[in-house]
Amino acid sequence: MKKELWRQLIHASGVFIVVLSYFLPSQLLIILCVAILVFVVMVFRLDHQHHIPFFSTILRVAKRDDDERGFVYFFIGIIITLYFFQFNMAIANAAILILLFGDSASTLIGRRFGRIKLPFQSHKTVEGSLAFLAVGFAVSLTQLSIIPAFIGALAGALTEAYSPVDDNVPIPLVSALVISVVFYFIG
């Protein structure tokens, strides 16, 4: 559990992207995320042959044995979300925050306290999904009003629970798309 806690803290540290969105144009933020992704891929590959001070230690502490590409999907999800939803950074930021904090909460709470399995999903729990919803809703309220924040967090929680692919890509995209639809209908 300690390894997973470190992993989720690193996951949540992506909040710097939302903070930078207040100071950088979205195109520059996308370029920065691509540069970080390329850098991390290089560090990850170099780490297989060499010890890289600081980075190798982080990888040893936080890397899952069965998942070597989660961080790639994480940045791809953020980059695509920024690209398609840069027309409204509140939507993009809310969706990214839902990914960062909702996904981390669902993993930590689900693994620690999860007892009730979700229907049609043997490795996900009701407790984890409710944690995702509560935390995703709370963080998206920093960007949105109540109704879009709740519906975006709900869409993210359902996506996290039932996505057939790595959830780091579809969570922010589905959340942002659903929030955009809500904005369209409630004005």
N, C-alpha and C positions, 0 to 999 in steps of 0.2 A: 504493500500500500504506500510505503514511503516513496518508492520510485515513481509511482503514479502521481503522487502529490507534486513532486518536482516537475514531472512532465506537464501537468495541468497548470502549474504556476508559469512555466515557460509559455504554454499555450495562451494563457491570459495576458502575458506581457505584450502581446500584439496590440494592446490598447494604445501603444505609442503611435500606431497608424492613424487612429481616430484623432488623437491629440494633434498630430502633424497636419491633419486635414484642415485645421483652423488657420494654419500658417502657410501652407503650400498649395499651389494650384493642383487640381486633381491629376492632370497629365504628369506633372512632376512626381506626385505621390505614386502613381502607377509605375513610373520608371524606377523610382527608389525601391519599390517592392520587387520588381523584376531583378534589380541589382542584388538585393538581399537574397533572393531565391538562388541566383547564380552563385553567389558567394557561399551560401550554406551547402549547396550541392557540391561545390569544390572542396569545402572543408570536410564534408561527409566522406567523399571519395578518398581524399588524402589521409583521413583518419584510419582507413583500413590498412595502410602501410606504415604510417608514421604517427608518433605521438605529437599532437599539436597542443602546446600549452593553452590552458583555459578551455578551449573548445573540446578537446578529447575528454576532459573531465566532465564537462556538461553532457556530452553524448553518452558517456558510460553511466552517468547518474539517471538520465532521463529517457534513453532510448528503449523502446519495447523490443524484445527479442524477435517478435514476429512481424514487426512493422518498420520497414526501412524507408518508406516513402510518404508517411503521413504529413511531414512538414512540407513536402512538395505540393500535395493536394491542398494543404492549409493555405499556402501562398497563392496557388492558382485560384482557389475560391475567392480570396480577397481581391486579387487582381481583376478577375472577371467581374466581380460585383462593382468595384470602383469604375471599371470601364463602362459598363452598361447603365449604371445608376448615378453617374457623376452629375447628371442634370439636377439631382436633388441630393445633396450630400447628407442631409438629415436621414434620408431613407438608407443610403449606402452605409452611413455610420451605425445606424440602429441595427442593420443586418449583420454588420461585422461584429458589433458588440454582442449580439445574440449568439453568434458563432463562438466568440472568445470565451464568454462567461457562462452561457447556457450549456454549451457542450461540456465544458470543464465541470460544472456543477452536476450534470447528469452522470458523468463518469464517476466522480468521487462519491456522490450520494448513492448512486445505484450499486457500486461495488461494495460500499461499506454497510449500507442499510437495506439494500434491495432484497425483497423477499417475494413480492408478487410479480410473476412474469407477465409481460404484455401478451395479449392475444396474437397468435401467429408469429411470435418473436421470442424464441427461447433464451436468448442472451441479453435481453433488455428488460428493465423492470419498470413498474408503475412509479415507484419511488424516484428513480432516476429521471423519468420523463416529467414528473411533477416538479422536481428540482430544476430541470431545464426551463420549464414554463415559468416558474416563479422568478428565477434569476434573470432569464431572458427578458421577461416583462419589466422587471425593475431597471435593468440597464438600458433598455430601449426607451424608457420614460425620460431618460436624459436627452433624448433627441426628438421624441414624438409625443403626441397627446395620447390619452388613455386607450381609445379604441384601436387606432393603428398599432400601438405598442403591443397590446394584448394579442391581437390577431396575428401580428408578425411573429411574436414569441410562440404562439400556438402552432403556426405553420412550421416554424423552426423545430419545435419539439416533435411534431409528427414526422417531419423529414428525418430528424436524427433517429427516431425510433424505427422507421420503416424503409429508409433508403437502401436500395440494393448495391450501391457503390459507396466508396469512402465518403462519409458525410461532410467532410470539410469543404467540398465543392458545392453540393446542393443546398446545404443549410443557409448560407447567406444569400444565394441566388433565389431560392424559393421564398425566403422571408422578405427580401426586397421586392420581389414581384407581387406578392400578396399585399404588402404594405402599399405599393403603388396602386393596385386595384382598389384598395380601401380609400386611398386619397382621391381617386377618380370618382368614386360614388358618393363620398361624403363631403367632397369639395375642399 
